[in-house]
Amino acid sequence: MSVQSGSATTWRFVNPRLHVRHVRQAQEYYREMFGLEIRWAWGEDIGGVGADDLELYLVRRDAPTPSEIAVFVDDADAAYERCRAAGAKIVTPIATERWGLRGFTIEDPDGNRIGIAHEVHSPAGHPEYTSF
């Protein structure tokens, strides 16, 4: 299906939402683990943490449904050392994947998984890679 000029919705921002048991505790975790700034809270129901143009929403749920997000950074090795030193639960150790990303995955106290990586090389030219 083709999209005619002017008919597509323009996306301005994407703000991932992670379910957590306690918004304020989750905000503190993301500040300590990643250096994100605590930006705002709406009571105990929702809050935001972020850096520059990135903002992550933390939404209170009694029984959080874990999610997984991917974050691209300048230096995944430095991020890995920071997370390891801060006591993060690392579920996938740092490694370079064949598709060109070097990264690792941690799990926050509510079970949300955050994949953190930087690009080592483009996947272009590999037979498994298809660009549309």
One Martini backbone bead per residue (centre of mass of N, CA, C, O) as a GRO file, in nm:
protein
  132
    1MET     BB    1   0.095   0.036   0.024
    2SER     BB    2   0.045   0.364  -0.050
    3VAL     BB    3   0.140   0.697   0.033
    4GLN     BB    4   0.013   0.991   0.008
    5SER     BB    5   0.065   1.298  -0.007
    6GLY     BB    6  -0.038   1.422   0.316
    7SER     BB    7  -0.161   1.142   0.469
    8ALA     BB    8   0.049   1.134   0.676
    9THR     BB    9   0.158   1.103   0.986
   10THR     BB   10   0.338   1.308   1.200
   11TRP     BB   11   0.608   1.236   1.382
   12ARG     BB   12   0.763   1.378   1.679
   13PHE     BB   13   0.739   1.152   1.910
   14VAL     BB   14   0.885   0.897   2.128
   15ASN     BB   15   0.735   0.744   2.427
   16PRO     BB   16   0.808   0.529   2.635
   17ARG     BB   17   0.628   0.276   2.832
   18LEU     BB   18   0.661   0.177   3.171
   19HIS     BB   19   0.591  -0.059   3.401
   20VAL     BB   20   0.534   0.012   3.754
   21ARG     BB   21   0.496   0.011   4.098
   22HIS     BB   22   0.699   0.275   4.148
   23VAL     BB   23   0.764   0.573   4.028
   24ARG     BB   24   0.979   0.705   4.215
   25GLN     BB   25   1.169   0.462   4.223
   26ALA     BB   26   1.212   0.447   3.917
   27GLN     BB   27   1.334   0.725   3.884
   28GLU     BB   28   1.578   0.672   4.063
   29TYR     BB   29   1.694   0.438   3.903
   30TYR     BB   30   1.735   0.596   3.628
   31ARG     BB   31   1.925   0.802   3.753
   32GLU     BB   32   2.144   0.612   3.871
   33MET     BB   33   2.197   0.426   3.615
   34PHE     BB   34   2.180   0.675   3.365
   35GLY     BB   35   2.140   0.993   3.439
   36LEU     BB   36   1.856   1.071   3.452
   37GLU     BB   37   1.608   1.303   3.456
   38ILE     BB   38   1.379   1.425   3.666
   39ARG     BB   39   1.084   1.583   3.541
   40TRP     BB   40   0.805   1.429   3.635
   41ALA     BB   41   0.476   1.414   3.810
   42TRP     BB   42   0.159   1.230   3.864
   43GLY     BB   43   0.184   1.161   4.135
   44GLU     BB   44   0.165   0.793   4.136
   45ASP     BB   45   0.104   0.724   3.814
   46ILE     BB   46   0.318   0.927   3.664
   47GLY     BB   47   0.642   0.960   3.491
   48GLY     BB   48   0.951   1.139   3.407
   49VAL     BB   49   1.244   1.067   3.213
   50GLY     BB   50   1.561   1.227   3.096
   51ALA     BB   51   1.737   1.337   2.783
   52ASP     BB   52   1.695   1.579   2.614
   53ASP     BB   53   1.470   1.433   2.374
   54LEU     BB   54   1.439   1.215   2.585
   55GLU     BB   55   1.149   1.017   2.704
   56LEU     BB   56   1.038   0.838   2.993
   57TYR     BB   57   0.767   0.649   3.090
   58LEU     BB   58   0.615   0.593   3.417
   59VAL     BB   59   0.375   0.339   3.501
   60ARG     BB   60   0.141   0.251   3.721
   61ARG     BB   61   0.129  -0.091   3.850
   62ASP     BB   62   0.050  -0.363   4.036
   63ALA     BB   63   0.106  -0.554   3.763
   64PRO     BB   64   0.352  -0.553   3.575
   65THR     BB   65   0.426  -0.536   3.227
   66PRO     BB   66   0.678  -0.623   3.067
   67SER     BB   67   0.931  -0.465   2.874
   68GLU     BB   68   1.106  -0.362   2.565
   69ILE     BB   69   1.399  -0.168   2.498
   70ALA     BB   70   1.591   0.049   2.282
   71VAL     BB   71   1.925   0.192   2.318
   72PHE     BB   72   2.123   0.449   2.191
   73VAL     BB   73   2.475   0.498   2.212
   74ASP     BB   74   2.804   0.596   2.203
   75ASP     BB   75   2.898   0.384   2.459
   76ALA     BB   76   2.849   0.067   2.565
   77ASP     BB   77   3.094   0.009   2.745
   78ALA     BB   78   3.049   0.243   2.944
   79ALA     BB   79   2.759   0.164   3.020
   80TYR     BB   80   2.828  -0.113   3.131
   81GLU     BB   81   3.013  -0.018   3.361
   82ARG     BB   82   2.806   0.155   3.504
   83CYS     BB   83   2.594  -0.068   3.554
   84ARG     BB   84   2.774  -0.268   3.701
   85ALA     BB   85   2.865  -0.071   3.933
   86ALA     BB   86   2.545  -0.019   4.013
   87GLY     BB   87   2.398  -0.320   4.004
   88ALA     BB   88   2.290  -0.438   3.762
   89LYS     BB   89   2.078  -0.650   3.585
   90ILE     BB   90   2.242  -0.869   3.381
   91VAL     BB   91   2.118  -1.066   3.098
   92THR     BB   92   2.324  -0.945   2.873
   93PRO     BB   93   2.618  -0.938   2.774
   94ILE     BB   94   2.861  -0.795   2.619
   95ALA     BB   95   2.834  -0.766   2.254
   96THR     BB   96   2.888  -0.854   1.914
   97GLU     BB   97   2.686  -0.849   1.652
   98ARG     BB   98   2.644  -0.945   1.322
   99TRP     BB   99   2.459  -0.669   1.266
  100GLY     BB  100   2.652  -0.432   1.431
  101LEU     BB  101   2.598  -0.456   1.741
  102ARG     BB  102   2.693  -0.318   2.059
  103GLY     BB  103   2.578  -0.495   2.360
  104PHE     BB  104   2.318  -0.494   2.618
  105THR     BB  105   2.118  -0.629   2.900
  106ILE     BB  106   1.873  -0.515   3.122
  107GLU     BB  107   1.697  -0.531   3.444
  108ASP     BB  108   1.459  -0.407   3.614
  109PRO     BB  109   1.270  -0.429   3.906
  110ASP     BB  110   1.001  -0.482   3.695
  111GLY     BB  111   1.127  -0.644   3.421
  112ASN     BB  112   1.245  -0.449   3.242
  113ARG     BB  113   1.406  -0.420   2.925
  114ILE     BB  114   1.739  -0.292   2.836
  115GLY     BB  115   1.880  -0.213   2.540
  116ILE     BB  116   2.232  -0.147   2.483
  117ALA     BB  117   2.380   0.044   2.204
  118HIS     BB  118   2.615   0.035   1.928
  119GLU     BB  119   2.755   0.100   1.625
  120VAL     BB  120   3.002  -0.073   1.433
  121HIS     BB  121   2.833  -0.174   1.176
  122SER     BB  122   2.693  -0.224   0.891
  123PRO     BB  123   2.463  -0.458   0.748
  124ALA     BB  124   2.541  -0.401   0.482
  125GLY     BB  125   2.606  -0.686   0.261
  126HIS     BB  126   2.445  -0.888   0.403
  127PRO     BB  127   2.240  -1.152   0.326
  128GLU     BB  128   2.028  -1.106   0.574
  129TYR     BB  129   1.993  -0.818   0.469
  130THR     BB  130   1.709  -0.590   0.448
  131SER     BB  131   1.610  -0.319   0.247
  132PHE     BB  132   1.319  -0.087   0.196
   0.00000   0.00000   0.00000
